[in-house]
Amino acid sequence: MNIWLKYGALVVASYLWGSVCWGLVLSFLVKHEDIRLKDNPGLSGSVRQYGWGYGLTVGLLDIMKGYVLSLVLHSMSIPSWVPIASFTAVIVGHNWPVFFQFRGGGGMATTLGILLQGYLVAVLWALPFAAIAGVIWKLVPRIKAKVHFAPFIDAVGAVPAVIWIVLHKPWYPDYVIVVALAASVLIKGNQFHVRAQRLRNYANGMRDRFMDHYRDNNLPPTT
């Protein structure tokens, strides 16, 4: 097989591996329902719907998804662009899984798994900041009302992790990997669909109001 086909097959396999969205798999097998009808199928959504034990199991499986892929890729002799493309593909697969109508999770746990294998010190450096963020989230009702727990601590913890990588790693391929992971997480399918639905609802409401106004002004005269 041509070497480029092998690299392409590895990227496609990474996407398919990412498409095994454990929050959805377990909701079907254990709860016999589709969690997406209630919430995000990631760690935080699973915790909200089914409790901490279930949610942490989903989170651990999603973390292992990224960790195992990173472990396999680092054991192979491949060009540096292949891990970049494969890491991006596994997050894209998690966010937009081909097995589940392209409606998956947010990709944060799988990203953490990749970072644990390749950038363990950066993750350890970020843990105290994430812990402080968790306490702040718990104690400040305004923050708690506006943002969910997992995205908040992930966002706060990501800052020191990125700083550590910038200070200790070469720009290529490490910076590119971090940017690709961040982009894949930020452009998360669920939030995009929520915003798109809000825009559709607003447009439909404007259309209905316009049609009602048009109808009211063009009624035939009554006798």
C-alpha positions in Angstrom: 0.0 0.0 0.0 1.2 3.5 -0.8 2.7 5.3 2.2 0.3 8.2 1.8 -2.7 5.9 1.8 -1.4 4.5 5.1 -1.2 7.9 6.6 -4.6 8.8 5.3 -6.0 5.5 6.7 -4.6 6.4 10.1 -6.3 9.7 10.1 -9.6 8.2 9.0 -9.2 5.5 11.7 -8.6 8.2 14.3 -11.9 9.9 13.2 -13.8 6.6 13.5 -12.2 5.9 16.9 -13.3 9.4 18.0 -16.8 8.7 16.7 -17.2 6.0 19.4 -18.9 8.6 21.8 -19.1 6.7 25.1 -21.7 9.1 26.6 -24.1 8.0 23.9 -23.0 4.3 23.8 -23.6 4.0 27.6 -26.9 6.0 27.5 -28.2 3.5 24.9 -26.9 0.3 26.6 -27.4 1.3 30.3 -30.2 3.8 30.4 -31.9 2.7 27.2 -32.4 6.2 26.0 -30.6 8.9 23.9 -29.0 11.4 26.3 -28.9 14.0 23.6 -32.7 14.4 24.1 -31.8 15.8 27.5 -28.3 17.1 27.5 -24.8 17.1 26.1 -23.4 13.5 25.9 -20.1 14.3 27.6 -18.9 14.2 31.1 -20.8 17.2 32.5 -24.1 16.3 30.8 -23.8 12.7 32.0 -23.2 13.9 35.6 -26.2 16.2 35.4 -28.5 13.5 34.1 -27.3 10.3 35.7 -25.0 11.3 38.6 -21.3 11.5 39.4 -20.6 7.7 39.2 -22.0 7.4 35.7 -20.6 10.7 34.5 -17.1 10.0 35.7 -17.2 6.7 33.9 -18.1 8.4 30.7 -15.3 11.0 31.3 -12.7 8.4 32.0 -13.6 6.4 28.8 -13.4 9.6 26.8 -10.0 10.5 28.3 -8.7 7.0 27.5 -9.9 7.5 23.9 -7.4 10.4 23.5 -4.7 8.8 25.7 -4.7 5.5 23.8 -4.5 7.2 20.4 -1.6 9.4 21.5 0.2 6.4 23.0 -0.2 4.5 19.7 0.9 7.4 17.5 4.0 8.2 19.7 5.1 4.6 19.3 5.1 4.9 15.5 7.7 6.3 13.2 5.6 8.8 11.2 5.9 12.4 10.0 4.9 15.0 12.5 1.9 16.1 10.5 0.2 12.7 10.9 -0.3 13.1 14.7 -1.5 16.7 14.2 -4.1 15.5 11.7 -5.0 12.4 13.7 -5.4 14.3 17.0 -7.7 16.8 15.2 -9.6 13.9 13.6 -10.3 12.1 16.9 -11.7 15.3 18.5 -13.8 16.0 15.3 -15.1 12.4 15.5 -16.1 12.9 19.1 -17.8 16.2 18.4 -19.4 15.0 15.1 -19.6 11.2 15.3 -20.4 9.5 12.0 -22.2 6.7 14.0 -24.6 9.1 15.8 -25.9 11.5 13.1 -22.9 13.8 13.7 -24.2 14.9 17.1 -21.7 14.2 19.8 -19.9 15.7 22.8 -17.6 18.7 23.3 -14.2 17.0 23.0 -12.7 18.3 26.3 -12.2 14.9 28.0 -10.6 13.4 24.8 -8.3 16.4 24.5 -7.3 15.9 28.1 -6.4 12.3 27.3 -4.1 13.4 24.5 -2.4 16.0 26.7 -2.0 13.5 29.5 0.1 11.2 27.3 2.1 13.9 25.5 2.2 16.8 27.9 1.8 15.3 31.4 3.7 18.1 33.2 1.6 20.8 31.5 -1.6 19.0 32.8 -0.1 18.7 36.3 0.8 22.4 36.3 -2.7 23.3 35.3 -4.5 21.1 38.0 -4.2 23.6 40.9 -5.7 26.4 38.7 -8.5 24.0 37.6 -9.2 23.1 41.3 -9.4 26.8 42.3 -11.8 27.4 39.3 -14.0 24.6 40.6 -14.2 26.2 44.1 -15.0 29.6 42.5 -17.7 28.0 40.3 -19.2 26.4 43.4 -19.2 29.6 45.5 -20.2 32.2 42.9 -23.9 31.8 41.9 -23.6 34.1 38.9 -20.9 32.0 37.3 -22.7 28.8 38.2 -25.9 30.1 36.5 -24.1 31.1 33.2 -21.6 28.3 32.6 -21.4 24.6 33.3 -18.8 23.1 35.6 -16.6 21.2 33.2 -16.2 23.9 30.5 -15.4 26.5 33.2 -12.6 24.5 34.9 -11.3 23.3 31.5 -11.1 26.9 30.2 -9.3 28.1 33.3 -6.9 25.2 33.5 -6.1 25.5 29.8 -4.4 28.8 30.2 -1.4 27.7 32.4 -1.2 24.4 30.4 -0.7 26.4 27.2 1.8 28.8 28.8 3.8 25.8 30.0 3.8 24.3 26.5 4.8 27.6 24.9 7.7 28.0 27.4 9.0 24.4 27.2 8.2 23.0 23.7 9.3 23.9 20.2 6.8 25.7 18.1 6.4 22.8 15.7 4.7 20.4 16.0 3.6 21.2 19.6 2.1 24.6 19.1 0.2 23.4 16.0 -1.1 20.4 18.0 -2.4 22.7 20.8 -4.0 25.1 18.3 -5.7 22.3 16.4 -7.0 20.7 19.6 -8.3 24.1 20.9 -10.0 24.9 17.6 -11.7 21.5 17.5 -13.0 21.9 21.0 -14.1 25.6 20.6 -16.0 24.8 17.4 -18.1 22.3 19.2 -21.1 20.9 17.4 -23.6 21.2 20.3 -23.1 24.9 21.0 -23.1 25.6 17.2 -26.5 23.8 16.9 -27.9 25.7 19.9 -26.9 29.0 18.4 -28.2 28.1 15.0 -31.5 27.0 16.5 -31.8 30.3 18.3 -31.2 32.1 15.1 -33.8 30.0 13.3 -36.3 30.6 16.1 -35.7 34.3 15.9 -36.0 34.4 12.1 -39.2 32.3 12.3 -40.6 34.6 14.9 -39.9 37.7 12.8 -41.5 36.1 9.8 -44.6 35.1 11.8 -44.9 38.7 13.2 -44.5 40.1 9.7 -47.1 37.8 8.2 -49.6 38.6 11.0 -49.1 42.3 10.5 -49.5 41.9 6.7 -52.7 39.9 7.2 -54.2 42.4 9.7 -53.6 45.2 7.3 -55.0 43.4 4.3 -58.2 42.0 5.6 -61.3 42.5 3.4 -63.7 45.2 4.7 -66.5 43.8 6.8 -70.2 44.6 6.0 
